[in-house]
Amino acid sequence: QVQLVESGGGLVQAGGSLRLSCAASGSIFRIAAMAWYRRAPGKQRELVAAITSGGSTNYADSVKGRFTISRDNGKNTVFLQMNSLKPEDTAVYYCKVDRAGTSLYYWGQGTQVTVSS
């Protein structure tokens, strides 16, 4: 059994910052890509940022230059540093972890980020 525990969400004013964390625990396996997605009210889930096991990253155009994804392989943890937050960043943020060498992946439970104007 694998658990992904997210933390760091909350309420912040526009222009502020938050740092999300997602730690994998349980039956630990070799992790391939790690990513953050978000779902805003009334919208579909979208990819925010992803990072490969080698450290290559990609970002949604809407967050480039403001958000930074990183990972600590020793702790099986992925982070999302979010700066210059905007009200349109308000969403539930989910982490996703891909199991290396398989087609399996796992989702976190989600953490709410609310940005007030």
Beta strands, then each sheet from edge to edge (+ up, - down):
strand 1: 2-7
strand 2: 10-13
strand 3: 18-26
strand 4: 31-39
strand 5: 46-51
strand 6: 57-59
strand 7: 67-72
strand 8: 77-82
strand 9: 91-99
strand 10: 105-107
strand 11: 111-116
sheet 1: 1+ 3- 8+ 7-
sheet 2: 2+ 11+ 9- 4+ 5- 6+
sheet 3: 2+ 11+ 9- 10+
end
